[in-house]
Amino acid sequence: MEHSTPTEALISRFKLEKILNQDQGGRRIILVGTIDSSPALLTVERAAFPNDVKTMEVFHTSLANIKKLGDNDIYRWYLASLGHAVAGSPDLKLTLIFPCTELHVKKYSPQPFRMVTETPKIYKDHVRPYMQKKRDEGRLNWVFNILEGRTEQEDVMLRDPGQGVNPDDGFLLLPDLNWDRKTLTSLHLLALVERRDIWSLRDLRKSHVGWLKHMREKILDATMKLYSEIDKDMLKLYVHYQPTYYHFHIHVVHIMLEAGSTQATGKAFGLENIISQLETLSNGVDASMADISLTYSLGEASELWTEIFLPSKKRDEGP
């Protein structure tokens, strides 16, 4: 073994045998092979982006082979390559929000988080009116564009009519735009419901249990048919609260998808657990998730924190 051999020379003599592993984000890959007939393991990881403004001012000018994945309302998605990337192999995924709002800027800015408990009263008096305000601002145009067949129809994987009694019970299944549509262990799909009276899990009633179970089975069956390598017990179905947008939708992900903040306690509520909770509620079929307290996380830049929960915290703590 040539311990004194420069690292650069060792790397150039590496001969690949197979790809051993890769993270879902495509940031790190582990290769197994040989160097001079001796076994070697090579981990390749993307370097972090520079964080100085001057460098990033010209960063976008170095992008090449920009290919649009899709667009809907103010959202646009692209694949692109840096100048040194292998031809035909994009190494960046871009999301453009244009025009963006101050809320978008706040959402993507670094911020501390807080755990809050939303009681039925807080929901009724403050959070529900907040949801109504956001819906009235037209923030769901991109969702309605999909449901009404104006955009992204080539991406719809399933359009289920529901249980046949009410056409509004239908839903659409399509890939989440954060998924590369190739790596099965990072699979991420979205089920968008047709009905518009359910804004979040708070609107779910005991009478919806049959509908939710129907959707769950249809989603699982469709996913397995589309991707034969996947079994039912390899999928997680969950709902966000607070969601990014107030139209009920279900996230469908591979169980091996790296669990970031979007799957964390205080953000993701398992669909099966929601169904079970609804089944145990008393007060008949009209009992709902609006009748219970929910604890979840909020960023300090969130309007829900600054306008509702922070003032409440200050009142409770007193002068």
The 8 nearest C-alpha neighbors of each residue, nearest first, counted from 0:
[[1, 2, 37, 3, 4, 35, 34, 36],
 [2, 0, 3, 4, 5, 9, 35, 6],
 [1, 3, 4, 0, 5, 6, 9, 8],
 [4, 2, 1, 5, 6, 0, 9, 8],
 [3, 5, 1, 2, 6, 8, 9, 7],
 [6, 4, 7, 8, 3, 9, 2, 10],
 [7, 5, 9, 8, 10, 4, 3, 11],
 [8, 6, 10, 5, 9, 11, 4, 12],
 [7, 9, 11, 6, 10, 5, 12, 4],
 [10, 8, 6, 12, 7, 11, 13, 5],
 [9, 11, 13, 7, 12, 8, 6, 34],
 [10, 12, 8, 9, 13, 7, 14, 6],
 [13, 11, 9, 10, 34, 14, 8, 35],
 [12, 14, 34, 10, 11, 33, 15, 9],
 [15, 13, 33, 32, 34, 12, 16, 11],
 [14, 16, 32, 17, 31, 13, 33, 30],
 [17, 15, 32, 31, 14, 18, 33, 30],
 [16, 18, 31, 15, 19, 30, 32, 29],
 [19, 17, 30, 20, 29, 31, 16, 28],
 [18, 20, 30, 29, 17, 31, 21, 28],
 [21, 19, 29, 28, 18, 22, 30, 27],
 [22, 20, 28, 27, 29, 23, 25, 19],
 [21, 23, 25, 24, 27, 26, 28, 20],
 [24, 22, 185, 25, 256, 21, 257, 184],
 [23, 25, 26, 22, 27, 185, 21, 257],
 [24, 26, 23, 22, 27, 21, 28, 90],
 [27, 25, 45, 24, 44, 22, 28, 23],
 [28, 26, 44, 43, 25, 22, 21, 45],
 [27, 29, 21, 43, 42, 20, 44, 30],
 [30, 28, 42, 20, 19, 41, 21, 18],
 [29, 31, 18, 41, 19, 40, 17, 42],
 [32, 30, 40, 17, 16, 39, 19, 15],
 [33, 31, 15, 16, 39, 14, 38, 40],
 [32, 34, 38, 39, 37, 14, 36, 13],
 [33, 35, 13, 37, 36, 12, 39, 14],
 [34, 36, 37, 33, 12, 13, 38, 14],
 [35, 37, 33, 34, 38, 32, 14, 39],
 [38, 36, 33, 34, 35, 39, 32, 0],
 [39, 37, 33, 32, 34, 36, 40, 31],
 [38, 40, 33, 32, 31, 34, 37, 41],
 [41, 39, 31, 30, 32, 42, 38, 29],
 [40, 42, 30, 29, 31, 43, 39, 32],
 [43, 41, 29, 28, 30, 44, 40, 27],
 [44, 42, 28, 27, 29, 41, 45, 30],
 [43, 45, 27, 26, 46, 42, 28, 29],
 [46, 44, 26, 27, 47, 43, 25, 48],
 [45, 47, 44, 48, 26, 49, 43, 27],
 [48, 46, 49, 45, 50, 44, 26, 27],
 [47, 49, 50, 46, 55, 45, 51, 54],
 [50, 48, 51, 47, 54, 55, 52, 46],
 [51, 49, 48, 52, 55, 54, 47, 53],
 [50, 52, 53, 54, 49, 55, 56, 48],
 [51, 53, 55, 54, 56, 50, 49, 57],
 [54, 52, 56, 55, 51, 57, 50, 58],
 [53, 55, 56, 52, 51, 57, 58, 49],
 [54, 56, 58, 52, 57, 53, 51, 49],
 [57, 55, 53, 54, 58, 52, 59, 60],
 [58, 56, 55, 60, 59, 54, 61, 53],
 [57, 59, 55, 60, 61, 56, 54, 62],
 [58, 60, 61, 62, 57, 56, 55, 63],
 [59, 61, 58, 57, 62, 63, 56, 81],
 [62, 60, 59, 58, 82, 81, 63, 57],
 [63, 61, 81, 59, 60, 80, 82, 79],
 [62, 64, 80, 65, 79, 81, 82, 61],
 [65, 63, 79, 80, 66, 62, 89, 78],
 [66, 64, 79, 63, 78, 77, 67, 80],
 [65, 67, 78, 77, 64, 79, 68, 76],
 [66, 68, 77, 69, 76, 78, 65, 75],
 [69, 67, 77, 76, 66, 78, 70, 75],
 [70, 68, 76, 67, 75, 71, 77, 151],
 [69, 71, 75, 74, 76, 72, 68, 73],
 [70, 72, 74, 141, 73, 75, 150, 69],
 [71, 73, 141, 74, 70, 140, 75, 144],
 [74, 72, 97, 96, 71, 98, 75, 99],
 [75, 73, 96, 71, 70, 72, 95, 97],
 [76, 74, 70, 95, 94, 69, 96, 71],
 [77, 75, 94, 68, 69, 93, 67, 70],
 [78, 76, 67, 93, 68, 66, 92, 94],
 [79, 77, 92, 66, 65, 91, 89, 93],
 [80, 78, 65, 89, 91, 64, 63, 92],
 [81, 79, 89, 63, 90, 62, 84, 91],
 [80, 82, 62, 84, 83, 63, 61, 79],
 [81, 83, 84, 61, 63, 62, 80, 85],
 [82, 84, 81, 85, 80, 86, 63, 61],
 [85, 83, 81, 82, 80, 86, 88, 90],
 [86, 84, 88, 87, 83, 89, 80, 90],
 [85, 87, 88, 84, 89, 80, 64, 83],
 [86, 88, 89, 85, 64, 84, 80, 90],
 [87, 89, 85, 86, 90, 84, 80, 79],
 [90, 88, 80, 79, 91, 78, 87, 84],
 [89, 91, 80, 88, 79, 84, 92, 81],
 [92, 90, 79, 89, 78, 80, 93, 81],
 [91, 93, 78, 77, 79, 94, 90, 76],
 [94, 92, 77, 76, 78, 91, 95, 79],
 [93, 95, 76, 75, 77, 96, 92, 74],
 [94, 96, 75, 74, 97, 76, 93, 73],
 [97, 95, 74, 99, 73, 98, 75, 94],
 [98, 96, 99, 73, 95, 74, 75, 100],
 [97, 99, 96, 73, 100, 74, 95, 72],
 [100, 98, 97, 96, 103, 101, 73, 104],
 [101, 99, 102, 103, 104, 98, 97, 96],
 [100, 102, 104, 103, 105, 99, 106, 107],
 [103, 101, 105, 100, 104, 106, 99, 301],
 [104, 102, 106, 100, 101, 105, 99, 107],
 [103, 105, 101, 102, 106, 107, 108, 100],
 [106, 104, 102, 108, 103, 107, 300, 101],
 [105, 107, 103, 104, 108, 102, 300, 301],
 [106, 108, 104, 105, 103, 109, 110, 102],
 [107, 109, 105, 106, 104, 110, 300, 103],
 [110, 108, 107, 111, 106, 105, 298, 300],
 [109, 111, 298, 299, 108, 112, 300, 105],
 [112, 110, 299, 298, 113, 109, 300, 297],
 [111, 113, 298, 297, 299, 296, 110, 114],
 [114, 112, 297, 296, 298, 115, 299, 111],
 [115, 113, 296, 295, 297, 294, 112, 116],
 [114, 116, 294, 295, 296, 113, 117, 297],
 [117, 115, 294, 293, 118, 295, 292, 114],
 [116, 118, 293, 292, 121, 294, 122, 115],
 [117, 119, 292, 121, 120, 122, 116, 293],
 [118, 120, 122, 290, 121, 291, 289, 292],
 [121, 119, 123, 118, 122, 124, 117, 125],
 [122, 120, 118, 124, 125, 123, 119, 117],
 [121, 123, 126, 119, 120, 125, 127, 124],
 [122, 124, 120, 127, 121, 125, 119, 126],
 [125, 123, 121, 122, 120, 126, 127, 128],
 [126, 124, 121, 128, 122, 127, 123, 129],
 [127, 125, 122, 129, 128, 130, 123, 121],
 [126, 128, 130, 129, 123, 122, 125, 131],
 [129, 127, 131, 130, 126, 125, 132, 124],
 [130, 128, 126, 132, 127, 131, 125, 133],
 [131, 129, 127, 133, 128, 132, 126, 134],
 [132, 130, 128, 134, 129, 133, 135, 127],
 [133, 131, 135, 129, 130, 134, 128, 136],
 [134, 132, 130, 136, 135, 131, 129, 138],
 [133, 135, 131, 136, 132, 137, 138, 130],
 [134, 136, 132, 133, 137, 131, 138, 130],
 [137, 135, 133, 134, 138, 132, 139, 131],
 [138, 136, 135, 139, 134, 140, 133, 141],
 [137, 139, 136, 140, 134, 133, 244, 141],
 [140, 138, 142, 137, 141, 143, 134, 244],
 [139, 141, 143, 142, 138, 137, 144, 72],
 [140, 142, 144, 72, 139, 71, 143, 145],
 [143, 141, 139, 145, 144, 140, 146, 246],
 [142, 144, 146, 140, 145, 141, 147, 139],
 [145, 143, 149, 141, 142, 147, 150, 146],
 [146, 144, 150, 148, 143, 142, 147, 149],
 [147, 145, 143, 148, 144, 142, 193, 171],
 [146, 148, 144, 145, 149, 143, 150, 142],
 [149, 147, 145, 146, 150, 152, 144, 151],
 [148, 150, 144, 147, 145, 151, 152, 146],
 [149, 151, 145, 144, 152, 148, 71, 70],
 [152, 150, 153, 154, 145, 155, 149, 69],
 [153, 151, 154, 155, 150, 148, 145, 149],
 [152, 154, 151, 155, 156, 150, 173, 148],
 [153, 155, 152, 151, 173, 156, 174, 172],
 [156, 154, 173, 152, 157, 153, 172, 171],
 [157, 155, 173, 172, 154, 158, 171, 174],
 [156, 158, 172, 171, 155, 159, 173, 221],
 [159, 157, 171, 170, 160, 172, 156, 155],
 [158, 160, 169, 170, 161, 157, 171, 217],
 [161, 159, 169, 166, 158, 163, 162, 170],
 [162, 160, 169, 168, 163, 159, 166, 170],
 [161, 163, 164, 160, 168, 165, 213, 210],
 [162, 164, 161, 165, 166, 160, 168, 169],
 [165, 163, 162, 166, 161, 168, 167, 160],
 [164, 166, 167, 168, 163, 162, 161, 169],
 [167, 165, 168, 169, 160, 161, 163, 164],
 [166, 168, 194, 165, 169, 193, 161, 160],
 [167, 169, 161, 166, 165, 194, 193, 162],
 [170, 168, 161, 160, 159, 167, 193, 166],
 [169, 171, 192, 193, 159, 191, 158, 190],
 [172, 170, 158, 191, 190, 157, 159, 192],
 [171, 173, 190, 157, 156, 189, 155, 191],
 [172, 174, 155, 156, 189, 188, 154, 171],
 [175, 173, 188, 189, 176, 187, 154, 178],
 [174, 176, 188, 177, 187, 178, 189, 173],
 [175, 177, 178, 174, 179, 76, 187, 68],
 [176, 178, 175, 179, 187, 174, 92, 180],
 [179, 177, 176, 180, 175, 187, 186, 185],
 [178, 180, 181, 177, 182, 176, 186, 185],
 [181, 179, 178, 182, 186, 174, 183, 187],
 [180, 182, 179, 183, 178, 186, 185, 184],
 [181, 183, 185, 184, 180, 186, 179, 23],
 [184, 182, 186, 185, 181, 253, 180, 226],
 [183, 185, 255, 253, 186, 182, 256, 23],
 [184, 186, 256, 23, 183, 182, 253, 187],
 [187, 185, 183, 253, 252, 184, 178, 182],
 [188, 186, 252, 175, 251, 178, 174, 185],
 [187, 189, 174, 251, 175, 173, 250, 252],
 [190, 188, 250, 173, 172, 175, 249, 174],
 [189, 191, 172, 249, 248, 171, 170, 192],
 [192, 190, 248, 171, 170, 189, 172, 193],
 [191, 193, 170, 194, 169, 248, 247, 171],
 [194, 192, 170, 169, 167, 195, 168, 191],
 [195, 193, 167, 192, 196, 168, 197, 169],
 [194, 196, 197, 193, 246, 198, 192, 247],
 [195, 197, 194, 198, 202, 246, 247, 199],
 [198, 196, 202, 195, 247, 199, 246, 194],
 [199, 197, 246, 245, 247, 196, 202, 195],
 [198, 200, 247, 201, 197, 202, 245, 246],
 [199, 201, 202, 203, 288, 247, 198, 240],
 [200, 202, 288, 289, 199, 203, 287, 198],
 [203, 201, 197, 200, 199, 204, 288, 198],
 [204, 202, 200, 201, 287, 288, 207, 205],
 [205, 203, 287, 206, 207, 286, 285, 202],
 [204, 206, 284, 277, 207, 208, 286, 287],
 [205, 207, 284, 204, 208, 285, 209, 286],
 [208, 206, 210, 204, 205, 209, 211, 203],
 [209, 207, 211, 210, 206, 205, 274, 212],
 [210, 208, 212, 211, 207, 213, 206, 214],
 [211, 209, 213, 207, 208, 212, 214, 168],
 [212, 210, 214, 208, 213, 209, 215, 207],
 [211, 213, 215, 209, 214, 210, 208, 216],
 [214, 212, 210, 216, 211, 215, 209, 217],
 [215, 213, 211, 217, 212, 216, 218, 210],
 [214, 216, 212, 218, 213, 217, 211, 219],
 [215, 217, 219, 213, 218, 214, 220, 212],
 [218, 216, 214, 220, 219, 215, 221, 213],
 [219, 217, 215, 221, 216, 220, 214, 222],
 [218, 220, 216, 222, 217, 221, 231, 215],
 [221, 219, 217, 223, 222, 218, 216, 224],
 [222, 220, 224, 218, 223, 219, 217, 225],
 [221, 223, 225, 219, 224, 220, 226, 218],
 [222, 224, 226, 220, 227, 225, 221, 229],
 [225, 223, 221, 222, 226, 227, 220, 229],
 [224, 226, 222, 223, 221, 227, 156, 220],
 [227, 225, 223, 228, 224, 229, 222, 183],
 [226, 228, 223, 229, 224, 225, 230, 222],
 [229, 227, 226, 230, 223, 183, 225, 224],
 [228, 230, 227, 223, 226, 233, 231, 222],
 [231, 229, 233, 232, 223, 228, 234, 227],
 [232, 230, 233, 234, 219, 229, 223, 220],
 [231, 233, 230, 234, 235, 254, 229, 219],
 [232, 234, 254, 231, 230, 253, 229, 235],
 [235, 233, 253, 254, 232, 252, 231, 236],
 [234, 236, 252, 251, 254, 253, 237, 233],
 [237, 235, 251, 250, 270, 269, 249, 252],
 [236, 238, 269, 270, 250, 268, 249, 267],
 [237, 239, 268, 249, 267, 250, 269, 270],
 [240, 238, 267, 242, 266, 241, 268, 237],
 [241, 239, 242, 266, 267, 238, 295, 268],
 [240, 242, 239, 243, 266, 295, 199, 297],
 [243, 241, 240, 239, 244, 245, 199, 238],
 [242, 244, 241, 245, 239, 240, 246, 106],
 [245, 243, 242, 246, 139, 138, 247, 198],
 [246, 244, 198, 199, 247, 242, 130, 134],
 [245, 247, 198, 244, 199, 248, 197, 195],
 [246, 248, 199, 198, 197, 192, 245, 191],
 [249, 247, 191, 190, 192, 246, 189, 250],
 [248, 250, 190, 238, 189, 237, 251, 236],
 [249, 251, 189, 237, 236, 188, 238, 252],
 [250, 252, 236, 188, 187, 235, 189, 249],
 [253, 251, 187, 235, 186, 234, 254, 188],
 [254, 252, 234, 186, 255, 256, 184, 233],
 [253, 255, 234, 233, 256, 235, 252, 184],
 [256, 254, 253, 184, 257, 185, 233, 258],
 [257, 255, 185, 253, 254, 184, 258, 23],
 [256, 258, 259, 255, 23, 185, 22, 254],
 [259, 257, 262, 256, 260, 263, 261, 255],
 [258, 260, 261, 262, 257, 263, 256, 264],
 [259, 261, 263, 262, 258, 266, 264, 267],
 [262, 260, 259, 263, 266, 267, 258, 239],
 [263, 261, 267, 260, 258, 259, 266, 264],
 [264, 262, 260, 266, 261, 267, 265, 259],
 [265, 263, 266, 267, 262, 295, 268, 296],
 [264, 266, 295, 296, 263, 267, 294, 114],
 [265, 267, 239, 264, 240, 263, 295, 261],
 [268, 266, 239, 262, 238, 263, 237, 264],
 [269, 267, 238, 237, 239, 270, 266, 273],
 [270, 268, 237, 272, 271, 236, 273, 238],
 [269, 271, 237, 273, 272, 236, 274, 268],
 [272, 270, 274, 273, 269, 275, 236, 237],
 [271, 273, 275, 269, 274, 270, 276, 268],
 [272, 274, 270, 276, 271, 275, 277, 269],
 [275, 273, 271, 277, 272, 276, 208, 278],
 [274, 276, 272, 278, 273, 277, 271, 279],
 [275, 277, 273, 279, 278, 274, 272, 280],
 [276, 278, 205, 274, 280, 279, 275, 273],
 [279, 277, 275, 276, 280, 205, 274, 208],
 [278, 280, 276, 277, 281, 275, 205, 274],
 [281, 279, 277, 278, 286, 276, 282, 205],
 [280, 282, 283, 279, 286, 284, 278, 277],
 [283, 281, 286, 280, 284, 285, 287, 205],
 [282, 284, 285, 281, 286, 205, 280, 206],
 [285, 283, 206, 205, 286, 204, 282, 287],
 [284, 286, 283, 204, 205, 287, 206, 282],
 [287, 285, 284, 282, 204, 205, 283, 280],
 [288, 286, 204, 289, 290, 203, 205, 285],
 [287, 289, 201, 290, 291, 203, 204, 202],
 [288, 290, 201, 287, 291, 119, 202, 122],
 [291, 289, 288, 119, 287, 286, 292, 118],
 [292, 290, 289, 288, 119, 293, 118, 287],
 [291, 293, 118, 117, 119, 116, 294, 290],
 [294, 292, 117, 116, 295, 291, 118, 115],
 [295, 293, 116, 115, 117, 265, 114, 292],
 [294, 296, 265, 114, 115, 266, 293, 116],
 [295, 297, 114, 265, 113, 115, 266, 112],
 [298, 296, 113, 112, 299, 114, 304, 301],
 [297, 299, 112, 301, 300, 111, 110, 113],
 [298, 300, 301, 112, 111, 304, 110, 297],
 [301, 299, 298, 105, 302, 110, 305, 304],
 [302, 300, 304, 303, 298, 299, 305, 297],
 [303, 301, 305, 304, 306, 300, 307, 299],
 [302, 304, 301, 307, 306, 305, 308, 126],
 [305, 303, 308, 301, 302, 309, 307, 306],
 [304, 306, 302, 309, 303, 307, 301, 308],
 [305, 307, 303, 302, 304, 308, 310, 309],
 [308, 306, 303, 304, 310, 309, 305, 311],
 [307, 309, 304, 311, 310, 312, 303, 306],
 [308, 310, 312, 311, 305, 304, 307, 313],
 [311, 309, 313, 312, 308, 307, 314, 306],
 [310, 312, 308, 314, 309, 313, 315, 307],
 [313, 311, 309, 315, 310, 314, 308, 316],
 [312, 314, 310, 316, 311, 315, 317, 309],
 [315, 313, 311, 317, 312, 316, 310, 318],
 [314, 316, 312, 313, 317, 311, 310, 318],
 [317, 315, 313, 314, 312, 318, 311, 310],
 [316, 318, 314, 315, 313, 312, 311, 310],
 [317, 316, 313, 314, 315, 312, 310, 311]]
